[in-house]
Structures are given as structure tokens and as C-alpha cells.
Amino acid sequence: MKLKLIYPRWPKLMRQTEFHLPPHGPVVFAAALPDDVDVEFIDENLETIDFDDEADVVGISMMLTVQVKRGWEIGDRYRAKGVPVIFGGIATMLHAEQTRDHADAVFLGEAEGRMEKVFADLKAGCLKPVYDYLGDPPPVEMVGPARRDILKRELYNYRGIQMVDLVHASRGCRYNCYPCCVAYLGGRKFRPRPVDKAVAEMAAIDNNRLFIVDNSLAQDTQWEKDLFREMIPLKKKWCCHPIEDKPEVLDLAAQAGAWYVYQAVFDTSDYIRERIKRYHDYGIGVEGTILLGLDTHTEDSILRLIDFLLEIDLDLAEFTVLTPFPHTKAWTDLKRQDRILSYDWDEYTADKVVFQPKNMSVDRLQELLTHAWDSFYRTESQNMKMSNLFQQVMRKEKADGTFRPRNREMAGQAFGRAV
């Protein structure tokens, strides 16, 4: 059976460099498919969909809300031709009811151990409209290596540099942050993969640079230390979301090849200042992720925050505005208060204001977002800061003998946050 698996195109954030990382959701999904399913993967960000190509079934994997309208268009076109369409992925789960109107089946939840049933129903002509496993995750021990063989690796290069590969070492998150939907998608229980399985997958990836995409590694100190300790012999260089703020953990992370972290900067406290300094003390770079538009934010507090960012020696910064994605606490609050101004999912890019801020106008928050980008990169461009961060990883690679000379000419032009 031939499955055409499609990842719909989506626009970059304001000021993001125009490159694309190999997506993680589709390759994890592909690993859960029955052995007799032949997968052709199309990343519409980098390829054109041939709607005349033959397929027994089309799968549409949507990660971002801003992908959903395009995903629905793709589904409608294939269904008009009589090709069954199955939707899955994070954004499918967030927009399940609307997605059902464009699908033969909607899959909700984690795929391991479940796809045999879905494809048996497909072959028998009795595909269910919804396969709902949200809240019922499979044992995390079932998670195996992702199917990166479905990727066209040559497409994931930017000016000659191969992009980082994405990998995950855990699922679920015990935190429940205001703008985040992970508590709905993966549950409040932290579910770490067995360290040996996660490290074996990393070791098998033919790429020295990885992005560990876990929501936060800072959830179980002993597991975190065990993971980093086992990663040391791999000599990989990697970025991730926060690492626990403990000296023994940071030291092991640095030994294991931590390159830089995405760290939320949510206030101007001494704790944040010291948090950034401690990362740097261990040779770990920091890209600050800064969310503007919370109800605690005023114009003055945002301007103070921008000044603070210039003081604390961030390596990079990425600015977004609060966006009320479905199934988040932000969505619940703003919808109840009748403050959501747009339900056009194409506007949910995290750089457009789609709600009424509490302490300023929509236009003023949009202006402050632009001001934040302009101010942070005024004296040193984004490309230069990226170059500095890239030089850091090259020095690490040279020190342990893993540097690949073919990358030398492109330092700093290919790395930043993109998914």
C-alpha cells in the first residue's frame, strides 16, 4: 500500500532565516506504520505536491495552527479524486472538529501500536471518522527510532550546511504553562524514554548536530544526569529547551555537547540574569525566547524588558506575541473574556496580534514586537550573532575531532530556530 505523507507549507516568523529543519512529527509517525506501507514523504515547504501522482491513501501531518487551512485544502483536493485522507499531528489534535470536515479519518494521540488497526480498517473499507487516543498514550518504551529514511536529505541544506536533526528523549510535561498546549496533547505526566533507547537513536543519526525537541529536559534530575552521562561518548553537539539549573546537571550537559538552549526570559529578575550567566559559565549558549503581550505587560514593562535583554549577554533572541492557541489556558481565559479578535488560523503565526491586549492597543503591541527585534539586533545583526554561535560549535567540534571542514565557509548562516 502506498501512503503519500504530506507536511503542509507554513510561513516563517517575522525575521526568521529562510531555512527549514527536517520535521519530526512525520518521521515519528512513519516509524509506527505497518511494514507493508510504502511511504513517500512530501515537505511542501521545499517541494511541490504532484496531485496527479498515484497513492492509495494520503496522510497529512500538521504541527502548527498556521498549517491547518492549507492542510484542509490539500485534503479536499485528494478526497475530490476519491483518495482517502487521514490527518494527524499536533495541529490536527488542536483543531480536530474542523479537520473532520476535510478528512476520511482523524487520528488523535500518539501513534505507536495503533496504526495497524487504522490500516486494517482502511483495507477493509471501514475507516472510522476519528481514532481518539488522547489521554491514553502507549508505553513510552514502545517509542523506537524515527524513520528518517523517508526524508530527502539533500533538501535540508542551507547554503551548503546540513540542518540539525530532530530527536526526542521524552514525552509529556509536568508543567502547564499559560501559552502552551502540551498538557492537553501529551498529558501532565513526564514520560522519559529509557536512556539507552534514546541514546542509541541519537548515535545512529548520521549528523553531528542535533536538536533535542523535548518540551523541557529539566523535569527529572536523575534521568537528566543519566541521559547526559550516556551522551558524552557520542560527541554530538546539540541544542534543546531548558536544562535544569543545577551545577552537576549543567556540567554533564556541557560534557555531553550542549551547544545552546532556548530559554524563556519572562521578567527582569536577578534570577534570570544569573540563569543566563550560569549557562555561559559552562560554555552553553542561550537563545532567549521572549513572549510579549501577557496581561502583566505594560508598554513600560516591555521596554524595560528589551533593555534588560541587551544587558544579560544573550547569544540570540526570538520575539513572539501571545497567541491563544486552542486547548491552552490563554485560549480559555481570552475566549471567556471575549478578547479573541480573529479565528482565522492563517493569522496564528505568533507574530500577529489576534487578541485584545489588556494594557495597550493591538497596534501598539504589534509596534513593540517590531521595536524589540530592531532594538536587540541594532548594534549586531542577527546574522552576526548567529555566526558567533556557530563559531562556538565549530570550536567545540575542533576540540574533539568531529569538525567537518565542508561547513567552514558557511559559519553562522544556517542555524536558528525553525520547525
Secondary structure by P-SEA (a helix, b strand, c coil): cccbbbbbbbbbccccccccccccaaaaaaaaccccbbbbbbccccccccccccccbbbbbbccccaaaaaaaaaaaaaaacbbbbbbcaaaaaaaaaaaaaccbbbcccccccaaaaaaaaaacccccccccccccccccccccccccccccccccccccccbbbbbccccccccccccccccccccbbbbccaaaaaaaaaaccccbbbbccccccccaaaaaaaaaaacccccccccccccccaaaaaaaaaacccccccccccccaaaaaaaaaaaaaccccbbbbbcccccccaaaaaaaaaaaacccccbbbbbccccccccaaaaaaaaaccccccccccccccccccccccccaaaaaaaaaaaaaaaaccccaaaaaaaaaaaaaaaaaaaccccccccccccccccccc
